[in-house]
C-alpha cells in the first residue's frame, strides 16, 4: 500500500523521532510514545494511531477490547467519517502494533489516553470503548472529567461484578492453557471463550478476531503487566457527569448483561440499548446499528 511521509515532528531524530505517514487518508504515527514517562522519550512502547479528518469535526476516540486492537473498529470508520466526525483509534499499550510491554515501566491506560488527547491537541472528546475499552474510557472520565465530552460503552466490563460460571470457567481454562502451552495456547483459549460465541458463528468475524488475537503479545497472562493498581469503578459510577450511551448485545454472556444493567442504573441519565441478535462484539456483529447509535449520540451531545 502506497505511503508518503507528510511530516516529522520536532524532538530529535533516531529513536526519539516521530514519523508521520499518510496511508489512504489515514494518518498513522510510528512510533509514538505516551504517558508521563513516555512523552519524554524514556519508554520504548509504540502506539499506532489512525486519525481521520480533523478540523472542526467532533472528535471520537475508539478504544478496543482485550486481546484485540484498533482493527476491530474498521466497520465504523467510513460511517462515522461520513457523519462528519473526527475519528481516532489506537492500539493500547501492550496490544496490537504497540508491541510488548516493558514490565519495568508503570503506567495506566487512562493516563495514556489523556496523553494521546494532549498529543493530538484535542481538548475533549467523545470516548467510545468496547469491553476492556469501556473500562479504559470509564476510568478516563473519572480521572479527567473535563476531557470527556461524552461516553460510549459497548458491552463494557465493570469490575466488582461476579462473572457467570461458564465465563469464569473459561477464564480458568485459559489460565491453565497458558501454564501448559504458553501464550499461543492462551490465544486459542481466548478465541474459544463464550464472549466470542456469537461472532464465531460468522467466518468473516472469526478470521478478523483470529488475526488480532494472534498479534496479541499476551504478557498480561504471564503476570508481566506493570499497570498501576486503580480504585474500583463500581462505587463511583454516580459521580460520572458525561452523557453516556450504553449498548449491549442481547446474546452477550450473562455477567456482561448484568454489568450493562448496573451501569445503566447508576450512571446518571445514561441511555441504554440492547441489540437483538448480537453477542459481545456488538460493533463487529451489528455495525450498521452501532454506527447509527454512535453518530446520533455524538451529534446530540456535542457542541463545538
Buried (B, 14 or more C-beta within 10 A) or exposed (E): EEEEEEEEEEEEEEEEEBBBBBEEEBBBBBBBBBBBBBBEBEBBBBBBBBBBEBEEBBBBBBBBBBBBBBBBBBBBBEBBBEBBBBBBBBBBBBBBBBBBBBEEBBBBBBBBBBBBBEBBEBEBBBBBBBBBBBBBBBBBBBBBEEBBBBBBBBBBBBEEBEBBEEBEEBBEEBEEBBEEEEBEBBBBBBBBBBBBBBBBEBEEBBEBBBEBBEBBBBBBBBEBBBEEEBEEBBEBBEEBEBBBBBBBBBBBBEBBBBBBBBBBEBBEEBBBBBBEEBBBBBBBBBBEBBBEBBBEBBEEBBEE
